[in-house]
């Protein structure tokens, strides 16, 4: 129930607030929910709303999507190493 409410509020925030607030909520969701794939979806939504068209490799959807997926994997690996998530004392 908590995740459903968070997702609803999160997607409303993505469309109604500045991009940096949506990114902040995305990182919050990654660290507090298991398998928060909405992080990747929110990255694509933020990219489609706030991107400036260009011919550079840095402005292409493929490179941005790759960076978002790599960032998600890195955060998941980092999350397993943080003491806050280990229940062993």
C-alpha positions in Angstrom: 0.0 0.0 0.0 2.8 2.4 0.9 4.5 1.8 -2.5 1.3 2.4 -4.4 0.7 5.7 -2.7 4.3 6.7 -3.2 4.1 5.8 -6.9 1.0 7.9 -7.3 2.5 10.9 -5.6 5.8 10.4 -7.4 4.3 10.4 -10.9 2.2 13.5 -10.0 5.4 15.2 -8.8 7.2 14.3 -12.1 4.6 16.1 -14.2 3.9 19.1 -11.9 7.2 20.1 -10.3 10.7 21.0 -11.4 12.9 18.2 -12.7 15.2 18.2 -9.7 12.4 17.4 -7.3 11.4 14.4 -9.3 15.1 13.2 -9.3 15.2 13.7 -5.6 12.1 11.5 -5.1 13.5 8.9 -7.6 16.6 8.5 -5.5 14.5 8.4 -2.3 12.4 5.6 -3.9 15.5 3.6 -5.0 16.9 3.6 -1.4 13.6 2.9 0.4 11.9 0.4 -1.9 13.0 -3.0 -3.2 13.3 -3.2 -7.0 12.2 0.4 -7.7 12.0 0.1 -11.5 10.1 3.4 -11.6 13.5 5.0 -11.4 14.2 4.0 -15.0 10.7 5.0 -16.1 11.0 8.4 -14.4 14.4 9.0 -16.1 12.7 8.5 -19.5 9.8 10.8 -18.5 12.2 13.5 -17.3 14.3 13.1 -20.4 11.3 13.5 -22.7 9.9 16.5 -20.8 13.1 18.5 -20.3 15.5 17.6 -23.1 16.8 20.1 -25.7 16.9 18.6 -29.2 20.4 18.2 -30.6 22.6 16.0 -32.8 25.1 15.2 -30.1 25.6 11.7 -28.7 24.9 13.1 -25.2 21.4 14.2 -26.2 20.3 10.9 -27.7 17.7 8.7 -25.9 19.9 5.6 -26.2 22.9 7.1 -24.3 20.6 8.6 -21.7 18.8 5.3 -21.2 22.1 3.5 -20.9 23.3 6.0 -18.2 20.0 5.6 -16.3 20.2 1.8 -16.3 23.9 1.8 -15.3 23.1 4.2 -12.5 20.3 2.0 -11.3 22.5 -1.1 -11.2 25.2 0.9 -9.4 22.8 2.1 -6.8 21.5 -1.4 -6.3 25.0 -2.8 -5.8 25.9 0.1 -3.5 22.7 -0.3 -1.5 23.7 -3.9 -0.6 26.9 -2.6 0.9 25.4 0.1 3.2 25.2 -0.9 6.8 21.7 0.6 7.0 20.3 -2.2 4.9 22.1 -5.1 6.7 20.1 -6.6 9.5 23.0 -8.4 11.0 24.4 -7.0 14.3 
